[in-house]
């Protein structure tokens, strides 16, 4: 499926400002103020934050770091929801010293660039899943009160947008690419991992609010669709078995100003339980009987009698 790169090194692809051109020339991500981490298979930096398919009016974020705009605001929002309003977020390894020095409650953050990701062991003891973020609420003495986990997921792409990236970097000109959106990962990877992680976290005595999952609105929509629709998922209060889906999207009707990144905002959320998600995921809507027979006969040029 054909598409265009919508955001390149943090700025709209059409943005010809000095800020946009400088970010591309220096391969810098404006959301983390560091070198872009999205690369092609050979290690070349791609700089692609989001793409827009030719047949759609909406762009879709394809780089998780794009969601860390405004100094990791999504983590602050989860902390406010799960613990208390306006607790300071502190690098994991520094959090106890911070709490004791300032006699202040805080949130120790474990994740990439914040003290390392924490691994969830698998039942066999081999391998395991990383949790993107663990937010740990500490009291004024640095003792652990409670924690929660946060997964941040965008969408993988199919096809290739390398030609579009190369042309944008050399000429700042849009070029159509063959990149599409890999929606199959919702069923194959995203939901199975959420169910597993949610079940593990539900057994943790200090994980009292469950798991939070932050994603772009189109991914949220596809997850809800795969689970049979929002009406199929009963809403629950925050609890150890909870999974809270939080969707973000580009702010509607925003003035697109050259030299400025586009703002993202939370547009919807849904708190349910891991068991609701598992039941809905396992309930497969089957097609009518004999669909394979009909397909074979059609391919043979015969009609089903």
C-alpha positions in Angstrom: 0.0 0.0 0.0 1.4 3.4 -1.0 2.1 6.1 1.6 4.0 9.3 2.4 6.2 10.1 5.3 4.2 12.6 7.4 6.8 13.5 10.0 10.6 13.5 9.5 13.0 14.0 12.4 10.1 15.4 14.4 8.8 17.9 11.9 6.2 17.8 9.2 7.7 16.7 5.9 6.5 19.9 4.2 8.2 22.0 6.9 11.1 23.9 5.3 12.1 25.9 8.4 15.7 26.0 9.7 14.6 23.9 12.7 13.3 21.1 10.5 16.2 21.2 8.1 18.7 21.3 11.0 17.1 18.3 12.8 17.3 16.3 9.5 20.9 17.3 8.8 22.0 16.4 12.3 19.7 13.3 12.5 18.4 14.6 15.8 15.1 13.7 17.5 13.5 16.9 19.0 11.4 14.8 21.4 14.4 13.4 23.4 17.0 15.9 22.2 19.3 13.1 21.0 20.2 11.2 17.9 17.2 9.5 16.2 17.0 5.8 17.1 14.8 4.6 14.2 17.0 2.9 11.7 16.9 0.7 8.6 18.2 -2.8 8.7 21.7 -1.7 7.8 21.8 0.8 10.7 21.2 3.9 8.6 19.0 6.4 10.5 15.6 6.8 8.9 14.2 9.7 10.9 10.6 8.6 10.2 8.1 9.4 13.0 4.8 8.9 11.3 3.4 8.0 7.9 0.2 8.7 6.1 -1.3 6.2 3.6 -2.4 7.6 0.3 -6.0 6.3 0.9 -6.2 7.9 4.4 -6.5 11.5 5.6 -5.0 10.6 9.0 -1.3 10.0 9.8 -0.2 7.2 12.1 2.7 7.4 14.5 5.2 4.5 13.8 8.0 5.4 16.2 7.3 5.0 20.0 9.7 7.8 20.9 7.3 10.2 19.1 4.9 9.6 22.0 7.5 10.9 24.5 7.0 14.6 23.5 6.8 17.3 26.1 9.4 15.7 28.3 7.7 12.3 28.6 4.3 13.8 29.4 2.6 10.4 28.9 4.5 9.1 32.0 3.5 12.0 34.1 -0.1 11.5 33.1 0.0 7.8 34.1 1.6 8.7 37.4 -1.2 11.2 38.1 -3.7 8.6 37.3 -2.2 5.7 39.3 -0.7 7.5 42.3 -1.0 11.2 43.2 -1.1 14.4 41.2 2.2 16.1 40.4 4.7 13.7 42.0 8.2 14.4 40.6 9.5 11.7 38.2 13.1 10.8 39.1 15.7 8.6 37.4 15.3 5.1 39.0 18.8 4.8 40.6 18.6 8.4 42.1 15.0 8.2 43.5 15.8 7.0 47.0 18.4 9.7 47.5 16.0 12.3 46.1 13.1 11.3 48.4 15.4 11.4 51.5 17.2 14.6 50.6 14.0 16.5 49.8 11.7 14.7 52.3 9.4 14.3 49.4 7.4 11.5 47.8 8.5 10.8 44.2 8.2 8.3 41.4 11.2 6.2 40.5 11.2 5.7 36.7 12.8 2.6 35.2 12.9 2.5 31.4 15.2 3.4 28.5 17.4 6.4 29.5 15.8 6.4 33.0 17.6 3.5 34.7 17.1 0.6 32.4 14.1 -1.6 31.5 13.0 -4.3 33.9 12.5 -7.8 32.6 9.5 -10.0 33.4 10.7 -13.6 33.7 8.9 -16.3 31.8 7.5 -19.3 33.6 10.4 -21.5 32.4 12.9 -19.1 33.8 14.4 -18.5 30.3 14.1 -15.3 28.5 11.2 -13.0 29.3 9.5 -9.8 28.3 10.8 -6.4 29.0 8.3 -3.9 30.4 8.8 -0.6 28.7 8.4 1.4 31.9 8.0 0.8 35.6 6.8 3.7 37.7 7.5 3.1 41.4 5.9 5.4 44.0 8.3 6.1 47.0 7.5 7.7 50.3 9.6 10.5 51.9 12.0 7.9 53.3 12.5 6.2 49.9 10.4 3.2 50.8 8.3 1.6 48.0 4.6 2.2 48.4 3.2 1.0 45.1 4.2 0.6 41.4 2.7 0.3 38.0 3.9 -0.7 34.5 3.5 1.1 31.2 3.7 -0.3 27.7 4.2 2.2 24.8 3.4 0.8 21.3 3.0 2.4 17.9 2.6 0.4 14.7 5.2 -1.5 12.6 5.3 -1.0 8.9 5.4 -3.3 5.9 7.0 -2.5 2.6 9.6 0.2 2.5 9.9 4.0 2.9 13.7 4.3 2.4 13.2 6.1 -0.9 11.0 8.7 0.9 13.5 9.2 3.7 16.5 9.6 1.3 14.6 12.1 -0.8 13.5 14.1 2.2 17.0 14.3 3.5 18.6 15.3 0.3 15.9 17.5 -1.3 13.2 18.0 1.3 10.7 16.8 -1.1 7.9 14.3 -0.6 8.1 11.0 -2.5 5.5 8.2 -2.5 6.7 5.0 -0.7 5.5 1.4 -0.6 5.2 1.4 3.2 2.0 0.1 4.8 0.8 -0.6 8.3 1.3 -4.0 9.9 -2.1 -4.4 11.6 -1.5 -8.2 12.0 0.9 -7.4 14.9 -2.1 -6.4 16.9 -3.2 -10.1 17.1 0.1 -11.8 16.7 2.2 -9.8 19.2 0.6 -6.8 21.0 -2.4 -8.5 22.5 -0.7 -11.8 23.6 2.0 -9.8 25.3 -0.4 -7.6 27.1 -2.4 -10.6 28.4 0.8 -12.2 29.7 2.2 -9.1 31.3 -1.2 -8.2 32.8 -1.5 -11.6 34.4 2.0 -11.5 35.8 1.4 -8.0 37.3 -1.9 -9.0 38.8 -0.1 -11.3 41.2 2.2 -8.4 42.4 1.0 -7.2 45.8 2.2 -3.6 45.2 0.9 -3.3 41.6 -2.5 -2.1 42.6 -3.5 -0.3 39.4 -2.5 -2.9 36.8 -1.0 -2.2 33.4 -1.2 0.9 31.3 -0.9 0.7 27.5 -0.3 3.9 25.6 -0.6 3.9 21.8 -1.8 6.0 18.8 -5.5 6.3 18.3 -5.5 4.1 15.1 -3.8 1.3 17.1 -6.3 1.7 19.9 -9.2 1.5 17.4 -7.7 -1.7 15.8 -7.3 -3.3 19.2 -10.8 -2.6 20.2 -12.1 -3.8 16.8 -10.1 -7.1 17.2 -11.6 -7.6 20.7 -15.1 -7.3 19.3 -15.8 -3.6 19.9 -15.9 -1.3 22.9 -19.3 -2.6 23.9 -17.9 -6.1 24.4 -15.3 -4.9 27.0 -16.8 -4.1 30.4 -15.3 -1.0 32.0 -13.7 -1.4 35.4 -12.1 0.8 38.0 -8.3 0.7 38.4 -7.3 -2.6 40.1 -4.5 -5.1 40.1 -6.0 -7.0 37.1 -6.7 -3.8 35.1 -5.4 -3.0 31.7 -5.9 0.7 30.8 -5.7 1.6 27.2 -4.8 5.3 26.5 -5.0 6.6 23.0 -3.1 9.6 21.7 -3.5 11.5 18.4 -2.5 14.6 16.6 -4.6 17.5 18.0 -7.4 18.3 15.6 -7.6 21.6 13.8 -4.2 22.6 15.0 -2.4 25.3 13.1 0.5 23.7 11.4 3.3 26.1 12.1 6.7 25.7 10.4 9.5 25.3 12.9 7.3 23.7 15.5 6.5 20.0 16.2 2.8 19.0 16.1 1.2 18.4 19.5 -0.2 15.1 20.5 -3.0 14.8 23.0 -4.9 12.0 24.8 -8.1 11.4 22.9 -9.7 8.4 24.6 -9.1 5.7 27.2 -10.6 2.5 28.4 -9.9 0.6 31.6 -11.0 -3.1 31.6 -9.4 -6.3 33.0 -6.9 -8.7 31.6 -9.5 -11.4 31.8 -12.0 -9.4 29.7 -9.2 -8.9 27.1 -8.2 -12.5 27.2 -11.8 -13.7 26.7 -12.5 -11.3 23.9 -9.2 -12.2 22.2 -9.9 -15.9 22.3 -13.4 -15.4 20.9 -12.8 -15.7 17.2 -15.6 -14.7 14.8 -15.6 -17.5 12.2 -16.7 -17.0 8.6 -19.5 -19.1 7.1 -18.9 -22.8 6.5 -17.2 -24.1 3.4 -15.5 -20.9 2.5 -12.4 -22.8 1.4 -14.4 -25.1 -0.8 -16.0 -22.1 -2.5 -12.6 -20.5 -3.0 -11.2 -23.6 -4.5 -14.1 -24.1 -6.9 -14.0 -20.5 -7.9 -10.3 -20.8 -8.6 -11.0 -23.9 -10.7 -13.6 -22.0 -12.6 -16.5 -24.0 -11.3 -19.5 -23.0 -9.4 -20.4 -24.5 -6.0 -23.4 -26.8 -6.7 
